[in-house]
Amino acid sequence: MTTILIVDDDLNILKLLDIHLSEIGYRVFQAKNGIEALEILNSAACDLAVVDVMMPFMDGYALTNEIRKKYAIPVILLTAKNQIEDKEKGFQAGTDDYLVKPFEPKELSFRIKALLRRYDNQPDESIVRIGNTTINKKSYEVKIRERTSLLPLKEFELLFFLTSNPMQVFSREHLIEHIWGLDFEGDERTVDVHIKRLRERFSKLTDDFQIKTIRGVGYLLEVKHR
């Protein structure tokens, strides 16, 4: 089921949109401010966010900017203003669409459907998903179910590269060139050390993937659950 996050400090709007969107088949999460919204996004997979501009603690522009850093989902900003400067600020923050209050809930549902179609046709290459594991290159986070891990930079880049190219064998030399660069002055044992650390981190957390050693060649990431 497609999940929509609605963020607005107006409880009447939250209730109205919850009823309308639920009736047409969406699952809805409600947040009264940006802090609540980020807590929901950290614990639940949402497909789109509808964000009010004027809110306490964190306005809609700041929240949109935070969403853009970590999540590859479309954002629709709601505002009572219709000034070009406000629209410009919204698009600079990263919103995909802009709707001025008051508006008809049906118009919002049209815009939601259009944005979801657009995102479905444009897969985000900065995010890799394998089973219950999500590797996000925008935030440099690895999320397994409800647990989020932050890795050292080179470990993350190595994991992202391998998960982006599953079931392919890469030599240590190839991995050195791709992750550390041609001017790297260390030796190939660096790859072995980083592979060992990745195995130690994730072998007990997930069986979605396994990094295998191909004797005499290099390494391969085997996908267990897609």
Backbone torsions as a table, in degrees:
resi	resn	phi	psi	omega
1	MET	NA	134.1	178.5
2	THR	-69.3	132.6	-175.0
3	THR	-111.5	128.9	-180.0
4	ILE	-114.5	131.2	174.3
5	LEU	-100.1	124.0	177.0
6	ILE	-109.3	128.0	-177.9
7	VAL	-124.3	112.7	-178.0
8	ASP	-161.7	139.7	178.7
9	ASP	-85.0	-2.9	176.0
10	ASP	-90.0	108.1	-175.8
11	LEU	-63.7	-30.4	179.2
12	ASN	-66.7	-40.2	178.3
13	ILE	-67.7	-41.4	177.2
14	LEU	-56.3	-47.5	-178.0
15	LYS	-65.5	-44.2	-179.0
16	LEU	-60.4	-48.2	-177.9
17	LEU	-70.2	-34.8	177.1
18	ASP	-60.4	-47.1	-179.3
19	ILE	-63.3	-48.0	-176.4
20	HIS	-64.0	-48.3	-176.1
21	LEU	-70.9	-33.6	177.0
22	SER	-66.1	-37.8	-179.1
23	GLU	-65.1	-28.8	-179.1
24	ILE	-98.5	12.4	167.7
25	GLY	105.6	7.2	178.3
26	TYR	-93.5	150.2	167.6
27	ARG	-88.8	136.1	-172.3
28	VAL	-123.0	132.5	168.0
29	PHE	-109.9	142.0	-179.9
30	GLN	-115.3	140.6	174.0
31	ALA	-138.9	138.7	-177.1
32	LYS	-90.3	-9.4	178.1
33	ASN	-160.2	175.6	-176.0
34	GLY	-65.4	-34.3	-179.4
35	ILE	-64.8	-45.7	176.8
36	GLU	-61.9	-39.0	-178.7
37	ALA	-62.1	-44.2	-179.4
38	LEU	-66.8	-33.8	176.2
39	GLU	-64.2	-41.2	178.5
40	ILE	-65.6	-45.5	-178.9
41	LEU	-62.6	-30.4	-179.6
42	ASN	-74.0	-20.4	-175.5
43	SER	-114.9	-12.1	-176.8
44	ALA	-139.2	145.7	178.9
45	ALA	-83.0	117.0	177.9
46	CYS	-112.5	146.6	-177.5
47	ASP	-96.6	-19.7	-178.8
48	LEU	-163.5	149.1	178.1
49	ALA	-122.1	135.1	172.7
50	VAL	-109.3	116.3	-166.9
51	VAL	-123.8	125.1	174.6
52	ASP	-77.0	146.9	-178.3
53	VAL	-76.8	-51.0	-173.3
54	MET	-89.8	103.1	179.4
55	MET	-143.0	155.0	176.2
56	PRO	-73.8	161.2	175.3
57	PHE	72.8	-50.1	-178.2
58	MET	-151.3	117.6	-177.8
59	ASP	-76.0	173.3	-174.8
60	GLY	-64.3	-31.7	178.5
61	TYR	-65.3	-46.2	-179.7
62	ALA	-64.9	-40.4	179.2
63	LEU	-64.8	-43.2	178.1
64	THR	-59.2	-41.2	178.4
65	ASN	-62.4	-40.6	178.3
66	GLU	-67.4	-40.8	177.7
67	ILE	-60.7	-43.6	-179.2
68	ARG	-59.9	-32.8	-177.8
69	LYS	-69.6	-31.0	-168.5
70	LYS	-119.4	-23.3	-170.4
71	TYR	-129.9	136.6	-179.7
72	ALA	-94.9	62.7	179.5
73	ILE	-126.1	150.7	177.1
74	PRO	-71.9	152.8	-179.6
75	VAL	-129.7	133.4	172.7
76	ILE	-113.9	123.5	178.2
77	LEU	-91.0	136.6	174.6
78	LEU	-108.7	134.4	-179.9
79	THR	-148.8	153.7	175.8
80	ALA	-88.3	-5.6	-177.2
81	LYS	-100.7	154.8	179.1
82	ASN	-132.0	31.4	180.0
83	GLN	-87.0	143.5	-179.1
84	ILE	-61.8	-30.9	179.4
85	GLU	-65.1	-37.2	179.5
86	ASP	-69.5	-39.0	177.2
87	LYS	-64.7	-41.6	179.0
88	GLU	-61.2	-43.8	179.5
89	LYS	-62.7	-37.6	179.5
90	GLY	-65.6	-45.5	-179.5
91	PHE	-69.7	-31.4	175.3
92	GLN	-66.1	-32.4	177.8
93	ALA	-72.9	-18.9	176.1
94	GLY	115.0	11.4	179.2
95	THR	-68.3	153.3	178.1
96	ASP	-95.4	-25.9	-178.3
97	ASP	-152.9	168.5	-170.1
98	TYR	-144.1	127.0	-178.8
99	LEU	-130.8	127.5	-175.4
100	VAL	-93.2	131.6	175.2
101	LYS	-76.3	147.6	-7.1
102	PRO	-76.6	152.9	-178.7
103	PHE	-142.2	160.8	176.5
104	GLU	-84.0	131.0	177.3
105	PRO	-52.6	-33.0	-180.0
106	LYS	-64.2	-36.2	177.9
107	GLU	-64.9	-40.0	177.3
108	LEU	-61.0	-41.6	-179.2
109	SER	-65.1	-34.8	175.8
110	PHE	-61.8	-44.9	-177.8
111	ARG	-67.5	-37.5	177.7
112	ILE	-61.3	-47.6	-179.5
113	LYS	-60.8	-42.0	-179.7
114	ALA	-63.7	-43.1	-179.5
115	LEU	-67.8	-40.0	179.6
116	LEU	-64.6	-37.9	175.8
117	ARG	-62.9	-42.7	-178.4
118	ARG	-63.7	-43.7	-178.9
119	TYR	-70.3	-33.3	177.8
120	ASP	-62.6	-32.0	-178.1
121	ASN	-87.1	-5.3	-178.5
122	GLN	-128.7	80.3	-179.7
123	PRO	-60.2	139.2	-178.3
124	ASP	-85.2	114.7	-176.9
125	GLU	-78.3	-3.9	178.3
126	SER	-88.0	-1.3	-179.8
127	ILE	-127.7	129.7	177.1
128	VAL	-117.1	130.7	178.3
129	ARG	-121.2	127.8	175.2
130	ILE	-132.3	109.5	-177.3
131	GLY	59.0	-123.3	179.0
132	ASN	-93.0	11.4	-178.0
133	THR	-106.8	130.6	177.3
134	THR	-123.8	124.8	177.9
135	ILE	-111.6	114.1	-172.1
136	ASN	-109.9	111.5	-177.2
137	LYS	-77.5	-16.1	176.6
138	LYS	-71.9	-41.3	-177.7
139	SER	-104.2	-6.3	-176.6
140	TYR	55.8	43.0	178.4
141	GLU	-117.6	148.4	172.0
142	VAL	-117.0	121.1	-177.3
143	LYS	-115.4	124.5	176.7
144	ILE	-120.3	108.6	-172.1
145	ARG	55.3	-116.8	-177.9
146	GLU	-98.1	3.2	-177.0
147	ARG	-101.3	128.7	179.5
148	THR	-112.3	133.1	-179.8
149	SER	-121.2	140.5	173.0
150	LEU	-109.4	124.0	-175.6
151	LEU	-105.3	156.5	167.1
152	PRO	-56.2	149.6	-169.8
153	LEU	-52.7	-51.7	-175.1
154	LYS	-68.8	-34.0	175.1
155	GLU	-63.1	-43.7	179.7
156	PHE	-63.3	-46.8	-177.5
157	GLU	-62.6	-37.3	177.6
158	LEU	-65.9	-44.8	179.1
159	LEU	-64.7	-43.2	-179.6
160	PHE	-61.6	-42.2	-179.9
161	PHE	-64.0	-45.0	-178.5
162	LEU	-67.3	-41.6	179.9
163	THR	-71.7	-24.2	176.4
164	SER	-76.2	-17.5	-177.9
165	ASN	-131.6	60.9	-175.4
166	PRO	-66.3	154.0	176.1
167	MET	62.1	24.0	175.1
168	GLN	-118.3	137.7	-179.4
169	VAL	-89.6	131.2	178.0
170	PHE	-124.5	134.1	177.1
171	SER	-73.2	160.4	176.2
172	ARG	-60.4	-38.9	180.0
173	GLU	-62.5	-43.1	179.2
174	HIS	-62.4	-43.9	-179.4
175	LEU	-65.9	-38.8	176.4
176	ILE	-59.4	-48.7	-178.1
177	GLU	-62.6	-40.7	-175.0
178	HIS	-76.6	-40.0	-174.0
179	ILE	-92.5	-43.9	-174.6
180	TRP	-99.2	-20.6	177.7
181	GLY	98.0	160.1	-176.5
182	LEU	-66.1	-24.0	-176.9
183	ASP	-92.1	9.8	179.4
184	PHE	-63.9	131.7	-174.9
185	GLU	-100.7	-1.8	178.4
186	GLY	-81.8	-168.5	179.9
187	ASP	-116.8	179.6	-173.3
188	GLU	-70.1	-13.3	177.2
189	ARG	-64.6	-21.2	176.3
190	THR	-57.8	-40.2	178.4
191	VAL	-62.8	-44.7	-178.8
192	ASP	-59.6	-41.6	-179.2
193	VAL	-63.9	-43.8	-178.9
194	HIS	-70.0	-37.2	176.1
195	ILE	-62.9	-42.6	179.2
196	LYS	-60.3	-42.7	179.6
197	ARG	-64.8	-40.2	178.3
198	LEU	-64.1	-41.5	178.7
199	ARG	-63.0	-42.9	-179.7
200	GLU	-64.1	-35.6	-178.9
201	ARG	-70.0	-42.0	-166.0
202	PHE	-110.4	-12.1	-176.0
203	SER	-62.1	-31.6	-179.4
204	LYS	-94.5	-10.5	-177.9
205	LEU	-92.6	-30.9	-175.5
206	THR	-154.1	151.5	170.7
207	ASP	-114.5	20.7	178.1
208	ASP	-65.0	-32.0	-178.3
209	PHE	-149.3	162.0	178.0
210	GLN	-145.0	132.7	177.6
211	ILE	-91.6	116.3	-175.9
212	LYS	-104.0	145.6	173.8
213	THR	-89.4	125.7	175.0
214	ILE	-101.4	103.2	-170.8
215	ARG	-54.4	129.6	177.6
216	GLY	80.4	-2.1	-177.9
217	VAL	-124.2	-64.4	-176.4
218	GLY	168.8	-127.9	-174.0
219	TYR	-133.8	154.9	178.6
220	LEU	-141.4	137.2	174.4
221	LEU	-98.0	116.8	-179.8
222	GLU	-95.6	127.1	178.7
223	VAL	-87.1	125.5	179.6
224	LYS	-95.2	-39.0	-177.2
225	HIS	-136.6	122.4	177.7
226	ARG	-96.3	NA	NA
